[in-house]
């Protein structure tokens, strides 16, 4: 079992090998050290490595001119000083945007990074969790980047909400761990559509995925984890904001 726990702006994780049941803690910085630096920027990512975090989680999009950039939203409105839709914008246009000042003036002129720039920072022995925010078109470009930088598959895990896209990722990049993001009881609507959690796990398994990354609500129970383990699936949970909840999830 693997568990993502979000505390104080970064992800704190506990990882347990399904075969050995041995637990080992992981610190996984959510969008980099986003509590103290602007999210999904080189400043936040490098800060995570400086603090010796075990991993960093980022979000990726494909630009109009087929480059992979790192940003959470589909537009730059929330974190940037201009509002551009990433898939409709060129890399040059996006790189002009200041995505640091929204956090604090000391981060002024921080830019949207290319995935290649992030990969260049990845230390040996550390991990990168990449959430795909684009269509299937991004997969071939992602694969090329990982090959170019000679990334060890054990250092990268790929996550996303679109199961069809993830199936294609697993097909074209079989050596990488691929996890399906599921909302479960994140809100009333997703709770209604996630009543049969075993069916969701079966979908992940039949799709050839390695596990799920699920919202850490009341639906993450011991039974849920046991069912996942029986299917040889990894289980990640998000988002945890307090230690008590983190400890409770670890017991599952």
Buried (B, 14 or more C-beta within 10 A) or exposed (E): BBBBBBBEBBBBBBBBEBEEEEEEEBBBBBBBBBBBBBBBBBBBBBBBBEEEBBBBBBBBBBBBEEBBBBBBBBBBEEBBBBEBBBBEBBBEBBBBBBBBBBBEEEBEEBBBBBBEBBBEBBEEEBBBBBBBBBEBEBBEBBBEBBEEBEBEEEBBBBBBBBBEBBBBBBEEBEEBBBBBBBBBBBEEEBBEEBEEBEEBBBBBBEBEBBBBBBBBBEBBEEEBBEBBBEBEBBBBBBBBEEEEBBEEBBEB
